[in-house]
Amino acid sequence: MGANSKIEWTDASWNPIRARNLKTGKLGWYCEHATAGCEFCYAEDLNEWVGTGLPFKPGHRKDVEIFLDEEMLLVPLRWKKPRMIFVCSMTDAFADFVADEWLDKMFAVMALCPQHTFQVLTKRAERMRAYFDDLDDRSMAIGSALGDMLDGDWIWKEGKQCRPQIDGFISMAHGLTPDDESFAREEFLPLPNVWLGISCERQQEADERIPLLQDTPAECRFISAEPLLGPIDFEKFVHHPNWIHWVIVGGESGRNARPFKIEWAESLIAQCRSASVACFVKQLGACAMSDGYPMHYAHKKGGDWNEWPDNLRVRQFPNS
């Protein structure tokens, strides 16, 4: 986590939502299982190992203090080189334990960093849609959060380094300041450097979440079909005016990895090609299957594409 990420489709991760174990004081993260794809969560394993020591179960919410780490919040401002940044890789930014006020501050930071591309991925598509339900109100809330940040001494600790981001944001807001009454205008959102995405591991999750994503204002919408646990047909969604710009495909890794059928990935690649959507095959996982037979790879996550069939070597990014 941090300045460099091992996740193939991003450059860095940013985790301002933190948790503190109330009994031990250990710092880490917190989340709760939401769907079948969460069963063998890598973030949960990491949190049990080097974080709070607790699994991501609802019963443990009372055992932690969940908070917005304001020092971590500022980290993207210190990164001069443009990066793609995976937001909240260790939790879900749109979980119900994340306050709207925290999200407003996070989106204010994203607005202050037009040189970066922020990739926000959630399993809580309904909450994400609700957060952006009224763009005028949300613009005002983010603008207010930005105004508070600019008024505070702590935002200026980076001195001149912050200046380009702030100037870029003011330009993006049509020359208006957060104190200007007309700042809360619909043109402020969606932010051009923020991609919004949903996870869907099977058809049922796709059917539930894709329509909500399509109704969410975004410059770039994407889907993460990882871990892919079954076939997914996008046909019913592709004719919607707000179709998807990017699809990530991947098999599950780890000792409990569930089967990943190559045929499922081949179908998604073909569907993306037909719909002119960028496709990124991340890994084949630890339990890849072809025609009912296991596929064996030296790479434990099936992540070395030199070992893959030629037709699966697809790693595209959206043009947005």
N, C-alpha and C positions, 0 to 999 in steps of 0.2 A: 504494500500500500504506500502511496505517496508519489514522489517525483517520477518513479519508473514502475511500470506495471508489466507483469508477465502475461497478461491477457492480450491475445494477439490483435484484437480489434480496437485497442485503445492505447494511449501513451502513459497515462497516469490515473491514479484514483484519488478521490477526495471524500473524506468521511468526517464531516463536522458534527454528526449526530453520534454522541458517545454514551456510555453507560458506566456507572460505578457500582461495584458490589457493595451493598450496605453493610455487610458483615465483615468482609476482608479488606475493603477499600481498593481492591484491584480494579484498574481501568480497562475497559474493553468496549464492547458493543452489545446491542440488544436487538432482537427481532422475534417474530413468531411465525411458525409454519402457517402458510395460507393455502397450500394446494399440494398435489402429488409431487410436483417438481421440487418441493422443499425437503422431502424426506431425508435425503443424504446431503445436506447443505454444507458446502465447503467453508462458508463463513462461520457456521455454527461450530464446526470442528476447530477452526482457528481460534475462535473465541474461547472455547473450552481449554485450549492449549496455552495461549498467550494473553487472553483477555480476562473477563470476569470469572472464568471458570465454570459458567453456567450454560446449560443448553438453551436453545431458543424455544422455550415453551411458555404459554400464557401464564402458567402458575408461578413463573419466576418474575413476573412484572413487579410484584410487591417486594422483591428482593434486591432491586436495583434502583438507582437514581438515573433517569434518562435525561440528558441535557444537551444543549447546543454548545459545543466547545468553540468559544469565540476566537481563540488563538488559531485553531484549525480552520475556522471560517475564513480567515484572511490569507491562507496559504496560496491560493491561485493568484493573488495580487503580486506575489513575490516571484512568480515564474515568468521570466521575460520572454522566453522562447514559446511560440504558439504550440499548444498541445491539444490533443483530444483527451478529455477528462471524464472518466466514469464516475458519476455522482452516487455516493452512498453504496459502494460495492459491498459493504459489510452489513447493510440493513436495507430497509425499504423506505425511501423518503416519503412515501404517501401512506405509510401505516398510520393507524388511528392514534398511536402514541406520539406522533410528531405534530407539534402545534403549527397552526397556520403561520403564526408569528415567526417561527424558526424558518419555515419555507420562504417567507417574504424576505428575510435576511439573506438566505442562500441565493435566491433569484436576484437580489440586489447586487451581490458579489458577481454573479454571472454577467449581469448587465455592465458591471465595472470592468469586465475582462473580455472585450470584443475580439481580442486576438486569439482566445481559446474557443474550442468547441466543447460544449458540455453534453454528455450523453446520460440522460436520466431514464433509468429502467425500473419499472414497477410491476408487481403482480396485483396491485390495488388500483385497477383502471378506473373504477367508479369514483374513488376518492380523488384521483388525479383530474378526472373530468369535472367534478364538483368544485375543485380548487380554482379552476379557470372558468367557472360558470358565468360570472359577470366580469367581463374584461375591464370595464371602467373601475369597478370596486377593487379589482386585483391590482390594476395599475396604480391606483392611489395607495394601496397598502404597501406595495413594493417601493413606490416612490417615497413614502413616509419612512420606511426602513432605511432606504438609501440616505434620506436627509439626516436621520439620526446617526448614521455611520459617518457621514461627512462632517457632522458637528462634533463628533467625539475626537478627542486627541489621538486615540489609538489608531485610527485609520491613517493618520499622517506620519506614523513612525517610519514608514518606508520612504518618506520624503518625495523626491522628484520621481522615484520609480513608479509611484501610484498615479502621477499626473497624466500620463498618456491614457490610462484606462478611464480616468474620470472624464477627461476631455472627450474620449471616444463615446462614453455613455451620454454625455450632454448632447453631442451631435446626433446620436441615435434617437434621442428624445426630442428631436427637432428644435434644438437650441433652447429648450425650456429647462428651468430649474425645478427641483422637487417642491419648491415653495409656490410655484406658479399654479394658479387655480386650474389652468387648462392642461396641466401636466397629465392628468388622468384621462387620457384619450385612447381610443381603441388601437390607434396605430402603434402605441408603445409595445403592445403584445400582439403576436408572439415574438419573443426575442430571436433574432436571426441566427444567433450562435448557440442555441439550445435545441437539441434533438430530444424528443419524447418517445419512449418506447414501452412496450408491454412484453412480458414473458408469456409464452403459451407452449406447453409441452405436448398437448393432445388436441384433438378436434374440439372437445368440449370447452377447453380454456380459450381456444381461438374464437369459438362462437360467442362466448361471453364477453371477451375483452376487446377484440378487434373493433366492433361497432363503437365502443366507448372511446377507443383511441381515435377513430376516424372523426368523432364528434368533438375532439379536444383540439383547440387551436395550437398549431405547431408549424414551424418552418420545415421540419423534417420529422417524419414518423417512422419508427422502426419496430421490428418484431424480433425477439430472441426465442428461437425454438431450441432451447438448450436447458436442461437435457431433453432431447426429443424422445418421447416415450411412445409415440404412435404416429400413424399417418395423419397429415393435415392437408385439407383441400381448401384453397383460397378462392375458388371460383365465385362463390356468392358475394365476395367482397371487392373483387377487382374492378367492378364497374361503378363503384361509389366515387363521387368526385374527389373525395379525400382518400385516395388509396395510399399505399405504403411506399416508402422510398428505399427501404433496406430490410433484408432478412438475414439474421445470423442463425446458423445451423450447427448443432454440436451434440455429440454423444456424452453420456455420463461417465465420469471418472471415479476412481476410488475403489476400495475393496468390495463395496456393495453395489457396484454399478449394474444398472438394469440394461437389458438388450437394446441395441441401436441397430436397426435394420438399414442397410445401405440403400435399399429400395426407397425408404422414406426420404432420405436425403436426395436421391436422384430425382424423385418426384418434385421436391421443393425447388431444386435447381432448375428443372424444366419449367415449372410454373413461373418462377422469377424471370427467366429468359423470355417467356411468352408475354409477360406483363411489363417488360422493360424495367424490372426492379433489380437493384444491386443485390447480390447474394454473397455471403461470406461464410465458408465452411471452416469452422474454428478447429474442431477435432472430431475424431471418430469414437473417442471414448475407450473405456477398458473392456467393453463387451460388444464389439462390432460384429454383426452377423450379415452373411450374404447367402441368399437362397437357403436359409435355414442352417447354415454352417458357420461356426466361429471363424473370425479372421484374426490372425495372430500378427502382432507388430512388436518391434523392439521397444518403441516408445510406449511407456506405461499408460499414457493417456490417449494413445493413437493420434498424437499431435504433430508427428513428422510427416508433412505431406509428400515427401519423397517416397514414402512407403504406400501411398494411396493409389488407387486406380486413377488414371488420367482424368476421367470425367468428373471426379470429385475435387480436383485441384482448382477451386474457385474461391478467390478472395478479392471481392470487389467492395468499394465504398460508394456511398451515394454522391451525386454531384453537388448536392446542396452545400 
